[in-house]
Amino acid sequence: MTSAVSERAAALVAERRERAEEIGRDLAELTDEPDAFATALREGLTSLADPEYEAGQRRIAPGIGKVLGVRWPLLAGVQRGFREATRRQRSGPFLVLADRLFRDEALEPRWFAFGLLERLVVDDPERSWQLLRRAAREAGDWITVDSLAHPYGRGILIESYRWAELEQLVFSPSHWERRLVGSTIATIPFIERHLGRSPIVVEHGLPLVGQLMGDASPDVQKALAWALRSLTLVDLEATTRFCEEETARATAGDDGHRAWVIRDTLPKLDPARAEPLRKSLAGIRRRPGAPSSSEAAATAERFSSGAPTIDPATFPEPPLT
């Protein structure tokens, strides 16, 4: 059954790939007309939609908002066609386009906008970061968060002081913003091989992961393990020492949140170093309802004690300046 589904999916993508790229190329004529651009993109994506894929997205990302059901290779095809057709165009209008696409009720136009921001963050970083921060505040599913990690990572590689963007998110009350910390660190080594695997990535990345270790959210835990697996490509020794230190903390505190992240990282470590950690963590499991034990959660609690909880997604959006 699975093989038959995969074959049908591959056939559908092959059948519609050329159309997807054509939709992207046609959009290049509308970059100065945000509303017309948004309408054309929505219509084009709807023509590529697959109800079976939409149902699958809802299964793997429960609670996800409105999706059209466009398979990722086809969405990538639309982006590729647009990118090739606008290679010599100025990127200035893309900011207004991204802002307009963020107001579409479906998620695919927003995901398309992330590709625009990954280009824009090079030429117009300040205003691009306004939209990137908004996207993080509004994110409500792991697919959106992990897609957003690409422009976040690109912006950080271009301007290293942007690591501060992630430093703020470790204290966020939104577990989706906290997940973005891990998914961005996990993505950075693959965005640009030279800069993405430089020592600064581990110097900043490991401490950020360390602050979130012990987070009670499974979504955050998955991103932290992903980040650690990626960081083994940058500095295996430093990442291994980090895992050893966190294993000691997990065993001392019977911390199932911490233990889960380390166990999910072990396949990327040297087996001789990983096996003792595996044995030490045996029997330490996550307990339903157990609170976060992370340093970030403790710090956030100290600062917010007695204060009303405010959802950052409800903040009014400032104008792009």
C-alpha positions in Angstrom: 0.0 0.0 0.0 2.8 2.4 1.0 4.7 1.7 -2.2 1.5 2.3 -4.3 0.9 5.6 -2.6 4.6 6.7 -3.2 4.3 5.7 -6.8 1.1 7.8 -7.3 2.7 10.7 -5.5 5.8 10.6 -7.7 3.7 10.3 -10.8 1.6 13.3 -9.8 4.7 15.4 -9.1 6.3 14.5 -12.4 3.0 15.3 -14.2 2.7 18.8 -12.6 6.3 19.8 -12.2 6.5 21.8 -15.5 3.2 23.5 -14.6 4.5 24.5 -11.2 7.6 26.2 -12.7 5.4 27.9 -15.3 3.2 29.3 -12.5 6.4 30.7 -10.8 7.6 32.3 -14.1 4.2 33.9 -14.7 4.3 35.4 -11.2 7.4 37.4 -12.1 5.2 39.7 -14.2 3.2 40.8 -11.1 5.9 41.7 -8.6 4.7 45.4 -8.5 1.0 44.3 -8.0 0.8 42.6 -4.5 -2.9 41.8 -4.6 -2.8 40.5 -8.2 0.3 38.5 -7.2 -1.4 37.0 -4.2 -4.5 36.1 -6.2 -2.4 34.5 -9.0 -0.3 32.5 -6.6 -3.3 31.3 -4.7 -5.0 30.2 -7.9 -1.9 28.5 -9.2 -1.3 26.6 -6.0 -4.9 25.5 -5.9 -4.5 24.0 -9.3 -1.5 22.0 -8.0 -3.3 20.8 -4.8 -3.7 17.1 -3.9 -6.5 16.2 -1.4 -4.6 13.1 -0.4 -1.6 15.1 0.5 -3.7 17.6 2.4 -5.1 14.8 4.5 -1.5 13.6 5.2 -0.4 17.0 6.3 -3.2 17.1 8.8 -2.2 13.7 10.1 1.5 14.5 10.7 0.9 18.1 11.9 -2.3 18.0 14.1 -3.8 21.4 14.5 -2.2 22.8 11.4 -4.2 25.7 9.9 -5.7 25.9 6.4 -3.6 24.1 3.9 -4.2 23.6 0.2 -2.3 20.4 0.0 0.5 21.3 -2.4 3.3 18.8 -2.3 6.7 20.2 -1.4 8.4 19.4 -4.7 5.7 21.3 -6.5 5.8 24.3 -4.2 9.6 24.2 -4.7 9.0 24.2 -8.4 6.9 27.3 -8.2 9.6 29.0 -6.2 12.3 27.8 -8.6 10.4 29.2 -11.6 9.9 32.5 -9.9 13.5 32.7 -8.7 14.8 32.0 -12.2 12.5 34.6 -13.8 13.4 37.3 -11.3 17.1 36.6 -11.1 17.9 40.1 -12.6 15.1 42.0 -10.9 15.6 44.2 -7.9 14.3 42.5 -4.8 12.8 45.6 -3.2 9.1 44.8 -4.2 9.5 41.4 -2.6 9.1 42.9 0.9 5.6 44.2 0.1 4.7 40.9 -1.6 5.8 38.9 1.5 3.8 41.2 3.7 0.7 40.6 1.5 1.2 36.9 1.4 1.3 36.7 5.2 -2.3 37.8 5.2 -3.5 34.9 3.1 -5.6 32.4 5.1 -3.8 29.4 3.6 -0.3 28.4 4.7 1.3 27.7 1.3 1.5 31.4 0.3 3.2 32.1 3.6 5.7 29.3 2.9 6.3 30.8 -0.5 6.9 34.2 1.2 9.6 32.6 3.3 11.6 32.0 0.1 11.2 35.7 -0.7 12.5 36.6 2.7 15.5 34.3 2.3 16.5 36.4 -0.7 15.5 39.7 0.9 17.4 39.3 4.1 20.5 39.8 2.1 19.5 43.1 0.6 17.1 44.6 3.1 17.9 42.9 6.4 16.2 45.3 8.9 12.8 45.2 7.3 13.1 41.5 6.5 13.7 40.7 10.1 10.5 42.6 11.0 8.6 40.0 8.9 10.6 37.1 10.1 9.8 38.0 13.7 6.2 38.3 12.9 6.2 34.9 11.2 7.8 33.3 14.3 5.1 34.9 16.5 2.3 33.6 14.3 3.6 30.1 13.7 1.3 27.4 14.9 2.7 24.1 13.5 6.1 22.4 13.1 6.0 22.5 9.3 5.8 26.3 9.3 8.5 26.6 12.0 10.9 24.4 10.2 10.4 26.2 6.9 11.0 29.5 8.6 14.3 28.2 9.9 15.8 28.6 6.4 15.5 32.4 6.1 16.3 32.7 9.9 19.5 30.8 9.3 20.4 32.7 6.2 20.0 36.0 8.0 22.2 34.8 10.9 25.0 33.6 8.6 25.0 37.0 6.8 25.1 39.0 10.1 26.5 37.1 13.0 25.0 39.4 15.6 21.6 38.1 14.6 22.3 35.1 16.9 20.7 37.5 19.4 17.4 36.8 17.6 17.5 33.2 18.8 18.8 34.2 22.2 15.5 36.0 22.8 13.4 33.1 21.6 14.7 30.6 24.2 12.6 32.5 26.8 9.4 32.7 24.6 6.1 31.4 26.1 5.4 29.9 22.7 6.8 26.4 22.3 6.8 27.0 18.5 9.2 30.0 18.9 11.4 27.8 21.2 11.3 25.1 18.5 12.5 27.6 16.0 15.7 28.0 18.0 16.5 24.3 17.5 15.4 24.0 13.9 17.4 27.1 12.9 20.6 25.7 14.5 19.8 22.3 12.8 19.4 24.0 9.4 22.4 26.4 9.4 25.1 23.8 8.5 23.2 23.0 5.3 22.4 26.5 4.2 26.0 27.4 3.3 28.6 24.7 3.8 31.6 27.0 4.6 30.0 29.6 6.9 27.4 27.1 8.2 30.0 24.8 9.5 32.4 27.4 11.0 33.3 27.3 14.7 31.0 30.2 15.5 28.0 27.9 14.8 28.9 25.6 17.7 30.1 28.5 19.9 26.6 30.0 19.7 24.5 26.9 19.0 25.5 24.6 21.8 24.8 27.2 24.6 21.4 27.9 23.1 20.5 24.2 23.0 21.9 24.0 26.5 19.5 26.6 27.8 16.5 24.7 26.3 17.6 21.2 27.4 14.9 19.9 29.7 12.0 21.7 27.8 8.8 19.8 28.4 7.5 20.3 24.8 8.0 17.2 22.6 8.1 19.6 19.6 11.0 21.5 21.2 12.8 18.3 22.1 12.7 17.0 18.6 14.2 20.2 17.3 17.0 20.1 19.9 17.9 16.6 19.0 17.9 17.6 15.3 20.2 20.5 16.2 22.6 18.3 18.0 22.8 15.8 15.2 23.6 18.7 12.8 26.2 20.1 15.1 28.1 16.8 15.0 29.0 17.8 11.4 30.5 21.1 12.7 32.4 19.9 15.8 31.8 16.2 16.8 34.0 16.4 19.9 32.4 19.5 21.4 28.9 18.0 20.7 29.9 14.7 22.2 31.1 16.4 25.4 27.9 18.4 25.6 25.9 15.1 25.4 28.1 13.6 28.1 27.5 16.5 30.4 23.7 16.5 29.7 23.6 12.8 30.3 25.1 13.3 33.8 22.4 16.0 34.5 19.6 13.7 33.2 20.7 10.8 35.4 21.2 13.0 38.4 17.7 14.4 38.1 15.9 11.5 36.5 15.1 13.9 33.8 13.2 12.2 31.0 13.0 15.4 28.9 16.7 15.7 28.7 17.2 12.0 28.3 15.0 11.8 25.3 17.0 14.5 23.4 20.3 12.7 24.1 19.0 9.3 23.1 17.8 10.7 19.8 21.3 12.2 19.2 23.3 9.1 20.0 23.3 7.5 16.5 25.4 10.5 15.3 28.1 10.0 17.9 31.0 7.7 17.9 29.7 4.3 19.0 32.4 4.0 21.7 31.3 7.3 23.3 27.6 6.7 22.7 27.2 3.3 24.3 28.1 4.4 27.9 25.6 7.2 27.5 22.9 4.8 26.3 23.5 2.6 29.3 23.4 5.5 31.7 20.1 6.7 30.3 18.4 3.3 30.4 15.1 3.5 32.3 14.9 7.3 32.3 11.7 8.2 30.5 9.5 11.2 30.0 6.7 11.5 32.4 3.4 13.0 31.3 2.8 16.4 32.9 6.4 16.7 34.2 7.4 20.4 34.1 10.3 21.8 32.1 13.6 21.6 33.8 15.4 23.9 31.4 17.5 26.9 32.4 15.4 29.0 30.0 12.1 28.0 31.7 13.6 28.8 35.1 14.7 32.2 34.0 11.4 33.0 32.3 9.6 31.9 35.5 11.7 34.3 37.6 11.0 37.2 35.4 7.3 36.5 34.8 6.4 35.5 38.4 3.2 37.2 39.3 2.8 38.9 35.9 -0.1 38.1 33.5 0.7 35.8 30.6 0.7 37.6 27.3 0.5 35.8 24.0 3.1 37.5 21.7 1.0 36.6 18.7 -1.6 39.1 19.9 0.7 42.1 19.7 -0.3 44.6 17.1 2.0 44.6 14.1 4.1 47.8 13.6 4.3 49.2 10.0 7.3 48.1 7.9 9.8 50.9 8.3 
